[in-house]
């Protein structure tokens, strides 16, 4: 069998022969051709699933090219620069968006890039450093501990503080190190301290009967007096456990009519869209559908976003819940999110974990830890039922 060569990237070929496959390196330096077989294990050099070269292969090839350059009398005299904080984050945005647009990667996603940059800037603000300082000062272990403490002292929960600090890992991920180096910057990943249980979110604690009763009374008052947008927001969270940012994407397409004549509620949560891609698909009661339609009739019929100003509505509902229900701002900085929690809690208690998983789009273990109180999971909470008679003519 005659040996065959296949190019898999510049300067690298796969040689297939009687003894199997091997990697061959080649390069041209000052008119001189260099070539050599690579003796590293094939599985480390080529991804067995995609057949594409791995990071290890590229590193080994670059190292070999440097050796060839030395043989040709060329010394690498380039001096890598330690970037400032501003240079680091600016360069991260450039290389992240380039990788995002590359069809061979498509990751990090647009949402991941925006989140990493936003949280990095929060860390910078908490550190008190100027962005003209070397990036290493922000990545120092003691500084990271200080940043985490600043977040915690401000009343932030440990899981939120950790999500901000983890941005320092995002902008120094393994794939970024090589990209920074290509742009002349020497960057090393930081050593993130172990914050132990402080970084974990607490398990769900069911609301007190008094506070739960106040919320029910507040919802009933909303039904009589509130603007349609606020009531739609509350109804969706309290009955269908949707997250606020997902609510801002809803259209008539999310409420298809089933063959049995009942409407369904279908969507893919943004939180899981780029990971598990879980889909929520559940039939909703006719009375609940009639209320949803009555509150969104004009936009629904026009095919528009049902709640385009969801952030403003969220802030108004949060303020109302804190004022009327007596929910402390420090403990309930996302007051209306409690509606989602108690909805899933009562669904798990009354209908079981499988229905709650289908409604929420979350994993089973997530629901068991963060949405049901193991010490008070007794009788189901009282459901808020929308009017039984339709308030507007539903489309056929």
C-alpha positions in Angstrom: 0.0 0.0 0.0 1.5 3.4 -1.0 1.7 6.0 1.7 -0.8 8.8 1.4 -0.4 12.4 2.8 -3.4 14.5 3.8 -3.0 18.2 4.8 -4.9 19.0 8.0 -3.5 22.5 8.7 -0.6 24.6 7.4 2.6 22.7 7.8 1.0 19.5 9.2 0.1 16.4 7.3 -1.3 13.0 8.2 0.7 10.1 6.7 -1.3 6.9 6.2 0.6 3.7 5.4 1.0 0.1 6.3 2.0 0.9 9.9 -1.0 3.2 10.5 -1.2 6.9 10.7 1.5 9.3 11.7 1.9 13.1 11.8 4.4 14.9 9.6 5.6 18.5 10.3 7.1 20.7 7.6 8.1 24.3 7.2 10.2 26.6 5.0 12.7 29.0 6.7 15.0 31.3 4.6 14.5 29.0 1.6 15.5 25.9 3.6 12.9 23.1 3.8 12.5 21.3 7.2 10.4 18.2 7.7 10.1 15.7 10.5 7.8 13.0 11.7 6.1 13.8 15.0 6.2 10.9 17.6 3.5 12.1 19.9 0.5 9.8 20.3 -2.0 10.4 17.4 -5.0 10.7 19.8 -3.4 13.7 21.4 -2.8 15.4 18.1 -6.1 14.9 16.3 -9.6 15.0 17.8 -11.0 11.5 17.2 -14.5 12.8 16.8 -14.0 15.7 14.4 -10.6 14.8 12.8 -9.4 18.3 13.4 -6.0 19.2 14.9 -6.0 19.7 18.7 -4.4 22.5 20.7 -1.6 20.1 21.6 -0.7 19.6 18.0 -0.5 23.3 17.3 1.7 23.8 20.4 4.0 21.0 19.4 4.2 22.3 15.8 5.0 25.9 17.0 7.7 24.5 19.3 9.2 22.5 16.4 9.2 25.5 14.1 11.1 27.5 16.8 13.7 24.7 16.9 14.0 24.8 13.1 14.4 28.6 13.2 17.2 28.2 15.7 18.9 25.7 13.3 18.6 28.3 10.5 20.3 30.8 12.7 17.2 32.8 13.6 16.5 33.6 17.3 13.1 34.7 18.5 13.9 38.1 20.0 10.3 39.2 20.4 9.5 40.4 23.9 6.0 39.8 25.0 4.3 42.6 26.9 2.3 42.4 30.1 -1.0 44.1 29.2 -2.8 46.6 31.2 -6.3 45.8 32.5 -7.8 47.9 29.7 -5.6 46.2 27.0 -6.6 42.8 28.4 -10.4 43.3 28.2 -10.2 45.1 24.9 -8.2 42.3 23.4 -10.5 39.7 24.9 -13.5 41.2 23.1 -11.6 41.2 19.8 -10.4 37.6 20.0 -13.7 36.4 21.5 -15.8 37.9 18.7 -13.4 36.5 16.1 -13.8 33.0 17.6 -17.5 33.5 17.8 -17.7 34.2 14.0 -15.4 31.3 13.1 -17.6 28.4 11.8 -15.1 26.0 13.3 -15.8 27.2 16.8 -18.9 29.4 17.1 -18.1 29.7 20.8 -18.0 31.6 23.1 -21.5 32.7 22.3 -22.6 36.4 22.1 -24.3 36.1 25.4 -21.2 34.6 27.1 -18.9 37.4 25.7 -21.3 40.1 26.9 -21.6 38.5 30.3 -17.8 38.0 30.7 -17.1 41.7 29.8 -19.8 43.0 32.1 -18.8 40.9 35.1 -15.1 41.7 34.5 -15.9 45.4 34.7 -17.8 44.8 38.0 -14.7 43.1 39.4 -12.6 46.0 38.2 -15.0 48.5 39.9 -14.9 46.5 43.2 -11.1 46.3 43.1 -10.7 50.1 43.1 -7.9 49.8 40.5 -7.4 52.0 37.4 -7.7 50.2 34.1 -4.2 51.5 33.3 -2.6 49.2 35.9 -1.0 45.9 34.9 -3.7 43.1 34.6 -1.7 41.0 37.0 -2.7 43.3 39.9 -6.4 42.5 39.3 -5.6 38.8 39.0 -3.7 38.6 42.3 -5.1 36.0 44.7 -5.4 38.6 47.6 -7.1 41.0 45.2 -9.6 38.4 44.1 -10.4 37.7 47.8 -10.9 41.4 48.3 -13.3 41.6 45.3 -15.3 38.7 46.6 -15.6 40.3 50.0 -16.7 43.6 48.6 -19.5 41.9 46.7 -20.6 39.9 49.8 -20.4 43.0 52.1 -22.7 44.8 49.7 -25.4 42.2 50.5 -24.8 40.1 47.4 -25.4 36.3 47.7 -22.3 34.1 47.4 -23.5 32.5 44.2 -23.8 35.9 42.6 -20.4 37.1 43.9 -18.8 33.9 42.5 -20.4 34.4 39.1 -18.8 37.9 38.9 -15.4 36.6 40.1 -15.5 33.7 37.6 -15.3 36.3 34.8 -11.6 36.6 35.6 -11.4 32.9 34.5 -13.5 33.5 31.4 -11.1 36.2 30.0 -8.1 34.0 30.6 -9.5 30.6 29.4 -7.0 28.3 27.8 -7.9 29.2 24.2 -7.4 32.9 25.0 -3.7 32.5 26.2 -2.5 31.5 22.7 -4.6 34.3 21.1 -3.1 36.9 23.5 0.4 35.7 22.7 -0.3 36.1 19.0 -1.0 39.7 19.7 2.2 40.2 21.7 0.8 39.9 25.2 2.0 37.5 28.0 -1.1 36.5 30.0 -1.5 33.8 32.6 -4.6 32.4 34.1 -5.2 33.5 37.7 -5.3 31.2 40.7 -8.8 31.5 42.0 -9.1 31.0 45.8 -11.5 28.4 47.2 -14.4 30.3 48.8 -16.0 27.1 50.0 -19.7 27.2 50.8 -19.7 31.0 50.6 -20.0 30.6 46.8 -23.0 28.3 46.9 -26.6 29.5 46.7 -28.7 28.6 49.7 -31.4 26.0 49.4 -34.9 27.3 48.9 -36.9 28.5 52.0 -40.6 28.6 51.6 -42.2 32.0 52.4 -43.9 32.4 55.7 -47.7 31.9 55.6 -48.2 35.6 56.4 -46.0 36.8 53.6 -47.5 34.3 51.2 -51.0 35.5 52.1 -49.9 39.1 51.5 -48.7 38.2 48.0 -52.0 36.4 47.2 -53.9 39.5 48.3 -51.6 41.8 46.3 -52.1 39.7 43.2 -55.9 39.9 43.6 -55.6 43.7 43.9 -53.5 43.8 40.7 -56.2 41.9 38.9 -58.6 44.8 39.7 -56.3 47.8 39.4 -53.0 47.2 37.6 -52.1 48.0 34.1 -52.3 45.0 31.7 -48.5 44.7 31.3 -47.9 44.4 35.0 -50.7 41.8 35.4 -49.4 39.8 32.4 -45.9 39.8 34.0 -47.3 38.5 37.3 -49.6 36.0 35.8 -46.9 34.4 33.7 -44.4 34.2 36.6 -46.9 33.0 39.2 -48.6 30.4 37.0 -46.0 29.4 34.3 -42.8 30.1 36.2 -41.1 31.9 33.3 -38.0 34.0 33.9 -38.3 37.7 33.3 -35.8 37.8 30.4 -37.6 35.0 28.6 -40.9 36.9 29.0 -39.4 39.7 26.9 -39.2 37.3 23.9 -42.8 36.0 23.9 -45.0 36.3 20.8 -48.2 34.5 19.7 -46.0 31.7 18.3 -45.3 30.6 21.9 -49.0 29.8 22.5 -49.9 27.3 19.7 -53.3 25.6 19.6 -53.2 21.8 20.1 -55.2 19.3 18.1 -57.4 18.9 21.2 -58.4 22.6 21.1 -56.4 23.7 24.1 -53.5 26.2 23.9 -49.9 25.2 24.8 -47.1 27.2 26.2 -43.8 26.5 24.3 -40.4 28.2 24.4 -36.7 27.5 25.0 -35.3 29.3 28.1 -32.3 31.5 27.2 -30.5 30.2 30.2 -30.3 26.7 28.7 -30.5 27.5 25.0 -26.8 27.3 24.4 -26.2 24.3 26.7 -28.8 21.6 27.2 -31.4 23.3 24.8 -34.2 22.2 27.0 -37.7 23.0 25.7 -40.7 23.9 27.8 -43.9 22.6 26.2 -47.0 22.3 28.4 -50.7 22.6 28.0 -52.3 25.5 29.9 -55.8 25.7 31.4 -58.4 27.4 29.3 -59.1 30.0 32.0 -55.4 31.0 32.2 -55.2 31.2 28.4 -58.3 33.5 28.3 -56.6 35.9 30.8 -53.3 35.8 28.9 -55.1 36.7 25.7 -57.2 39.4 27.2 -54.1 41.1 28.6 -52.1 41.0 25.3 -54.9 41.0 22.7 -53.6 43.8 20.5 -50.0 42.7 20.4 -51.0 39.0 20.1 -53.2 39.7 17.1 -50.5 41.9 15.4 -47.8 39.2 15.9 -45.7 41.5 18.0 -43.6 40.9 21.2 -46.1 40.6 24.0 -44.0 42.5 26.6 -41.3 44.5 24.9 -40.7 46.7 27.9 -40.3 43.8 30.4 -37.3 45.4 32.2 -39.4 48.5 33.1 -42.4 46.3 34.1 -40.1 44.1 36.2 -38.8 47.1 38.2 -42.3 48.4 38.8 -43.6 45.0 40.0 -40.5 44.6 42.2 -41.1 48.0 43.8 -44.8 47.2 44.3 -44.1 43.8 46.0 -41.5 45.4 48.4 -43.9 48.2 49.3 -47.2 46.4 49.6 -46.1 42.9 50.6 -43.4 44.1 53.0 -40.5 42.2 51.3 -37.1 43.6 52.4 -35.1 45.0 49.5 -31.8 43.5 50.8 -33.2 40.0 51.1 -35.4 40.2 48.0 -33.5 42.2 45.5 -35.4 40.3 42.8 -38.8 40.4 44.5 -40.9 39.2 41.6 -38.6 36.2 41.1 -40.2 34.8 44.2 -43.3 34.2 42.1 -41.4 31.8 39.9 -40.0 30.0 43.0 -43.3 29.5 44.7 -45.0 28.4 41.5 -42.5 25.6 41.0 -42.6 24.8 44.7 -46.3 24.2 44.7 -46.2 22.3 41.4 -43.6 19.9 42.8 -45.7 19.4 45.9 -49.0 19.0 44.2 -48.1 17.4 40.8 -44.6 16.0 41.2 -41.1 16.8 40.2 -41.5 15.6 36.6 -44.2 18.2 35.9 -42.1 20.9 37.5 -39.1 19.9 35.4 -41.2 20.1 32.3 -42.6 23.5 33.3 -39.3 25.1 34.4 -36.7 23.8 31.9 -34.3 23.2 34.8 -32.6 20.0 35.8 -34.2 17.8 38.5 -31.4 18.4 41.0 -31.6 22.2 40.5 -35.3 22.2 41.4 -34.9 19.9 44.4 -32.2 22.2 45.9 -33.4 25.7 44.9 -37.1 25.5 44.5 -38.5 23.2 47.2 -38.1 23.6 51.0 -37.4 20.1 52.4 -38.4 21.2 55.9 -41.8 22.7 54.9 -42.9 20.7 51.8 -46.3 19.8 53.2 -49.6 21.0 51.7 -49.5 22.8 48.3 -49.8 26.6 48.3 -53.0 28.2 47.3 -53.1 28.7 43.5 -54.1 32.1 42.1 -56.9 31.3 39.6 -57.7 33.7 36.9 -61.3 34.6 36.1 -63.3 31.6 34.7 -65.2 33.6 32.2 -63.3 35.0 29.3 -62.7 38.8 29.3 -62.1 39.0 25.5 -63.1 36.9 22.5 -60.3 34.4 21.9 -59.2 33.9 18.3 -60.4 30.7 16.7 
